[in-house]
Amino acid sequence: MPSYSTLRTETEDGVRSIVLTRADEYNTITPALRDDLRAALDEAEADAEARVILLRAEGPAFCAGYGLDWSTDAQSQEQHWDSVRDMRMIGSFVDVYLKLFRVSKPTIAAVQGWCIAGGTDMVLCADMIIAADDASFGYPPSRVWGTPTTAMWVYRMGIERAKRYLLTGDEIPAAEAARIGLILETVPAASLQSHAMALAKRMALVPASQLVMLKMLCNQTVENMGLASSITLGTLFDGIARHTKEGLDFVGRAQEVGFRQAVRERDDPFGDYGSRPR
């Protein structure tokens, strides 16, 4: 097994678990996590013993988005915006998330706690999402400094509901996420991992060739609806959103008071995420 710095892998009864291990940092996305996830998914794809891939995470949060410490700092160092370079940079992350969708084997994500912002770019590419009843989803950067890059929102729950949540950035509790079709289902937090593993093992009983064909058949419908062009547009718009006046002001504020405070100021008027009344 390769050595990873941001995750670990294990195999049991045909299920390859990929476990994010940056619990103290809420499994925020970094270039190292991107590279480790790419390698782990490629390894799972090549391993004949792995029929199903289960993505899960240690700690209180599945993924709280991109690590704003390194990403806002990187933008603050730019001399000018190079749109092609920016698309290549963000595209390197998007290509990895899409492996969850395009890898030939079924992928299941087990989500606890926060799964927001860039974390949704990642997890919405999984074939199925099972969430603990304490989980929360959402894309708060739609308020300033971003757009969804993998563009799975409309494909998962339809245009009107996607607009409802992207045009506000509102937080989506797990039960509501399941009701509107953003995720498959919710379970009590204590049984999340066992429930997700049981489903993965049940799938792994099906012959590998059947799993590959059935996933490809379902995916082709989404591909025919224009997924590739939606991803290109989302990736481009994400770069533009980070370089609007408001986006640049957000980066400047993060440099001045710290990214956590800048995020609080963004979300305080809405009263959700970290700004939820205590």
Secondary structure, DSSP 4 states (H G I P E B T S, - for coil): ----SSEEEEEETTEEEEEE--GGGTT-B-HHHHHHHHHHHHHHHH-TT--EEEEEE-SS-SB-SB-HHHHHHHHHT-SS--HHHHHHHHHHHHHHHHHHHHSSS-EEEEE-SEEETHHHHHHTTSSEEEEETT-EEE-GGGTTT---SS-HHHHHH-HHHHHHHHTT---EEHHHHHHTTSSSEEE-GGGHHHHHHHHHHHHHTS-HHHHHHHHHHHHHHHHHTTHHHHHHHHHHHHHHHHTSHHHHHHHHHHHHH-HHHHHHHHHTTTT-GGGS--
